[in-house]
Amino acid sequence: MISVSTIKSYMFCPLKLYFQSNIDEDVEEDYFISKTLKDLRIDIQDILHKNLRHIKKDLDEKEIEKRLSIGISNQVKTTFDIIEEVNEENKNQENEDGDTPSNLKKDDEIEFIDENNREIKTEEDEDEKLKELKKELINEINLNIKILSLKVSQSMKVLDKDGGEIQNLFFPTSMYNYLIRDIGLDLIGVIDKIEVEKGNYFPVSLKSSNPPINGVWDGDFAEAIANALLIEQEFNTYVTVAYVDYLKIADRRAVIIDTDARKSFFKVLTSVNKIVENGEIPTVKTGLKKCENCEYKELCDNS
């Protein structure tokens, strides 16, 4: 079966997919961290949902923000402790194999809403990559909480209702990390989020990457269509729109699942199969900006 992540690799670069499928034996090096952080974002949504139920309409916006934040700091700290522990175990294993030792240290307590300057507190010796990931994540969470607080405050005033009475406005009935296999499409994928409203199903992709100026990235577009097709087969329904949530800027963008989108997706699926199943080497344009940081740049230049 072709996975949705495989299709995304193709949309980034067909030749990259070829190297992953036919040469690279360790394409999941950063999979653990990316999956753990995606799970964390889902957990945070659940915490926000639960906290919203206890917010009263007479609270001001700053107090709403504080109460929505309850429990999030501990959840993030616990998650990064786990990531660091796994990294430490991996480093120790490498050391046993003769690699250079590592001294990855634990975090200090993370504070989310600092009423004075909202600075992010981390240890100086923390691993640079994790430090940057944590910084970006905390900024992302604070932004999303601020926006949600503003929306909740305004909604409670206009509707004259408490948070528990308006929670479905912000958190519709949803399924998370939903795995679907479809034999007919020969496609498999884990959908980040499926929102269900009045019998309609809406796939939602959660993205921590920077968004384009308009619309969505090609890979995210293909993922949205794939998710829509999987949902149609799984729930015997028809999906007309999917969403991509770019969490860094708290922006949701729609992908229309029309006839043209479906046709283009099946063309891509055919090309992916030729690379993965038949080992066909694609012809691509090289020397682009995205090529500079590609892990297969050297292979590509010599091919």
Disulfide bonds with the S-S distance in Angstrom:
none
